[in-house]
Amino acid sequence: MKRILTIILCSAIVGLGAVRVADARRNSRQAKLPSAAEIIANYVKAIGGAEPIKKTTSRVSKGSLEITGFGLSGTAEVYEKAPNKTATIVNITNFGLVQEGFDGVTAWAQDPQTGLRDKTGVELAAARIDSEFYKPIKINELYPKLVVKGVEKVGDKDTYVVEATPKESSVETWYFDTKTGLLVRQDSEREGPQGKQLVQTYLEGYKSVDGISLPHTIRQVTSAFTVNITITEVKHNVPIDDAKFKKPSGQ
């Protein structure tokens, strides 16, 4: 026991020196932090620039998903149409269809447990922002307050941490890779039938599709479960009927 204690104390002393060095490096990095405007500009450049984004009017993404902790899996389809329409259809084996959409005015959700419902209040505000097709190039408009909080590790990557406050909805925290400029994590608080829930979204496996870099591996972590999504197909500028985004009727 004494030997273990001695090792721990020695490690602590060595650690103090390491902490001082780490603090010095961290302070050095903090002193050289870019502005929020520079970080966002680098992000837009990293995903391909404003022009390819502006030339895109719709996107259809398809893939698979797994929900850890529940042993569930299924398929996912996401339909997006400019300027602000979205629909997500998830088919989970042995559970059923989970759907949600925003038609530019009304946000809705439907699943086998809670049925069909409208989103209101903060949940509606979040859906409105999330549905902005040109969100990457409208960040300054959608989020009036952007604050650079420092540098943190996400996995093995150093990231610039930006706290983003929208006009409505809850504050979000974004993590941008200091080397590539890409968004690799987003923390947000989402409202739902069960109340507020913190969601950490990890964005990986970026691939260029028609000049726009998009994450093809997405991991959403909550206190109750983790959803792993793998995107296998992305198509741009395909026609999407507006009926796809409308709240189901007659139910």
N, C-alpha and C positions, 0 to 999 in steps of 0.2 A: 504494500500500500504506500509506504514512504517513497519507494522508487517511482511509482506511478505519479505520486504527487509532485515529486521533484521534476519529472519529465513535463508535467502539465505546467509547472511554474516556469521552467526554462522556455517552454513553447510560448507561454504568455509574454515573457520578456522579449523574445525574438519577435513575437507577433506585434508588440508595441512599435518596434522599429519599422516593421512592415507597414503598419497602419499609418505611421508618420509619412513614409514614402508614398503610400497610396493616396493619403490626403493631399500631399503636395502635388501629385500628378492630377488628382481630381480637381484641385483648385486651379491648376494650370489650364485644364480642359474647360472648366467653368468660365474662366476669364476670356476664353476664345469662342464662346458660344455664338453661333450665328443667330440672326433675328428669326422670328417666326415667319416673316415674309420670305426670307432666304430659304428656309427649310421647305416651305410649301412650293416655292418656285423650283427648287431642286427635285422635289417629289414629282411635280408635273412633267419636268424634263425627263426624269427617270422612267416614267411610264409611257413616254413616247412624244410628249409635247402637246400643246393645245390643238394644233391643226388636225391630227388624226382623230382626236376626241370630238372636235366639232363636226367632222365629216361623218361621224357615226350617229345613226338615228334610232337604232334598236339593237338588242342583243338577246340571244337565246343560249342559255348555258344548261348543260345536262351532265349528270354524274351519279355517283353512288355515295352512300353514307353509312356509317356505323355509329351506334350509340353505346358507349362503354358503360358498364355498370348494370345494363339491362339486357345485354346480349341481343340487341335489335339491330337490324340493317334494312336498307331499302334503297330507293332511287330518288333523285331530286331533279327538278326542272325549275329554272328561273327565267322569267320573261320580263324584259325591260324595254320601255319605249319612251322616247323623248316626247315632252320635256320631263314628265314626272309620273309615269305609270309603271307599276310593278306587279308581278304575280309569282308566287312560289307554290309549287305543288310537290309535296313529299309523300311518297307511298311507302309506308313502313310495314314490313311483313308481320303478320299476326297482330297488327294494331289498326291499320287502315290509313286513309288519306288525311294529311294535315295540310291545310291550304291557308294562304293569306294573300291579300292584295290591296292595292291602292289605285283608284281610278282617276286621281287628280283632285278628288274632293273627299270621297268616302274611303276609309280604311276598314278592313274587315278581316276576320279570322274564322276558321272552321276546323274542328277536329272531332274524333269520335267521343271524347270525354265531355267537352264543354259545348259542343254543337256550334251553331253559327252565331256570331256576335259582331257588333260594331266596336271599333276602337275609338275611344274618346279621350279628351284631356291631354295629358302628357304623352300617353301612348300614341294618340293620333298625331301629335306634333313630331314625335320620333319617326313615325311612318312617313310623314310628309318630307322630312329631311332625307331619310334613307332612300326615298324614291326619286330623288333628284338625279336624273340621268347624267347631267354634266357636273356632278358634285365636285370632282377634282379641280375644275377650273372656276368654281363658284364658291370655294371655301370661305373667302373673305366676306362674301355677301351672306352666307348661311351662318357663319360663326363670327360675330362682331368682335369677340374677345379671344385672342390667341396669346398664350403665355408660354415661353420656353422655360421649363422647370429644371433642366439639367441633363446629365448624361447617365444612362443606366444600361445594364446588360439585359439583353433578351436572348437567352441561349448563349451562344458564343459571340454574339454581335454587340458592339457598342451602338447605342441608339440615342438620338436626341428626343427628349420627352417634351411633348407639347400638350398643354391643357387647353381644350377647345370648349368655349361656352357658346351654345347656339342662342338664337333669339327666343326659342321655346325649348322644351325638353330639358334633359339633364346634361350636366357637364360630361365631356368625354376626354379620355387621355390617349394620345397617339404616340407611337414609338417608331421613329424613322431611322433606318440604318445609316450610320454616319458615313459609310463608304459608298453605298449604292444610291442612297436617297429614298429607297423604297419604304413604304409603310409595312412593318412586319408584325405589329400588334396594335390592337385597339381595345381599350377598356371602356365599357359603357354600362349604365344602369338602365334596365328596361322594366317597364310596367307590364303587368299581365294579370290574369284572373287570380293568380296566387300572390299577387303583390309585387314588390320590387325585387329584382334579381340582378346581381352583378354578373356580367358576361365578359370574359376575356377572349378575344378573337385573335388567333395567330394566323398570319397570312404568309404562305410559303409557296415554293415551286412556281415562281413567276415565269410566264411564257408570253412571247409576243404573238398577238393575233391581230392581223391587219394593222400593224404598227403600234398597237397598244399593249403594254405589258400588264397581264392580269394574273392574279394568284390562282393556281390550279389545285393547291392543297390548303384547305381551310380547317382550322381546329377551333371549336367554340367550347370554352371551359366554364362551367358553373359549379356551384357548391354541391349540386346533386348528381351531375353527369357530365360527360364530354361527348361532343358530336364531332366526328372526323368526316370531312367531306372531300371527295376527290372528283375534280371536274375532268371529264373526258372529252367534252365537245363544246366548242363555242362558235357561234355564227353571228355575224354582224349584218345590219341593214336588211334583215328579212322582214317580210310583212307580218304584222301581228294584229289580228282583229281586236278592236277595243273591248269587245265582249269578254275577252280573256281576263280583264282586270275588274270587271263588274262584280259586285256582290251577288252571290247566287240568290235567285228569287224562288218564291213558292215553297219556302222551307220554314 
